[in-house]
Amino acid sequence: MIVQHESPSSALATPSNHAPIGIFDSGLGGLSVLRAVRALLPHEALLYVADSQHAPYGSRDNEFITARTLAIGQWLVSQGAKALVVACNTATAEAIALARTQLSIPIIGVEPGIKPAASQSASRIAGVLATQVTLRSERFRSLIERYAADCRFICQPGHGLVEAVERCETDTPAVRALLASYIEPMLTAGADTLVLGCTHYPFLDAPIREIAGSRLTLIDTSVAIARQLERVLDANGLRAPAGELAPPARLCSTGDGAHLHRLASTLLGLNTPVEQVTIGTHPIAHGNPAAA
């Protein structure tokens, strides 16, 4: 079910404990983070936005990614969100630093699990699947330098994978063949760990395990993101009362919402309506930093 919904013209009051947590991704991948947040924080109201009209972000330029991140963050604030999870590695890498200067609520980002991969890899060789934007970002390079100087990371842009998840094609022969072309060279090189560096990729868990068997430990940081969100809510006195049931998650899409409804229903058991929302983009001044 798709519900048309236009952006409001004015922001709501200052968020309270009962206000929703905003979760945003370029498309459907952030549902993996929503799943982890629901499991850890069952009393919290959740408001999810998929910018499916503009997905994927991995092939977009930095200015576009920053502009969309700010526009959607501002929209979520206008909807009363008390905190924001940028559930997109690409948007985090390119825009979260600026977003934190522009938005009035706590913001939690995501990043590839380089640190846990480095601590768990016995062979000291690990693979990374991520978007090209994430892999070329300063944030990613900094993670490697800080936590994994003694490891060899085989970095593979996951071309085509986000698009497959967006089409709800998570275990087709074509997807398995594409994944095999990315993962088998990592296995041949001796990798024993694989970082899922995009929130879309946990939905490809089954075909990845079919290809790699027990040879790769998969690093999915969605649970760590949920725990960080919990800490931030507690630190800011924004935790929802534990004795109250959360309303059903509110799902929104800038596209037609059909794939969001299908994936949420199939993989998360969320058979709730999807609102189709219009969120305009305001130009970003060239003097502002665009990278985190």
Secondary structure as GFF3:
##gff-version 3
##sequence-region A 1 292
A	DSSP	beta_strand	2	6	.	.	.	ID=ss1
A	DSSP	beta_strand	21	25	.	.	.	ID=ss2
A	DSSP	alpha_helix	31	40	.	.	.	ID=ss3
A	DSSP	beta_strand	46	50	.	.	.	ID=ss4
A	DSSP	three_ten_helix	52	54	.	.	.	ID=ss5
A	DSSP	alpha_helix	62	78	.	.	.	ID=ss6
A	DSSP	beta_strand	83	86	.	.	.	ID=ss7
A	DSSP	alpha_helix	89	102	.	.	.	ID=ss8
A	DSSP	beta_strand	107	108	.	.	.	ID=ss9
A	DSSP	alpha_helix	114	120	.	.	.	ID=ss10
A	DSSP	beta_strand	125	130	.	.	.	ID=ss11
A	DSSP	alpha_helix	132	136	.	.	.	ID=ss12
A	DSSP	alpha_helix	138	147	.	.	.	ID=ss13
A	DSSP	beta_strand	152	157	.	.	.	ID=ss14
A	DSSP	alpha_helix	161	166	.	.	.	ID=ss15
A	DSSP	alpha_helix	173	188	.	.	.	ID=ss16
A	DSSP	beta_strand	193	196	.	.	.	ID=ss17
A	DSSP	three_ten_helix	201	204	.	.	.	ID=ss18
A	DSSP	alpha_helix	205	212	.	.	.	ID=ss19
A	DSSP	beta_strand	217	219	.	.	.	ID=ss20
A	DSSP	alpha_helix	222	235	.	.	.	ID=ss21
A	DSSP	beta_strand	250	253	.	.	.	ID=ss22
A	DSSP	alpha_helix	258	268	.	.	.	ID=ss23
A	DSSP	beta_strand	274	278	.	.	.	ID=ss24
###
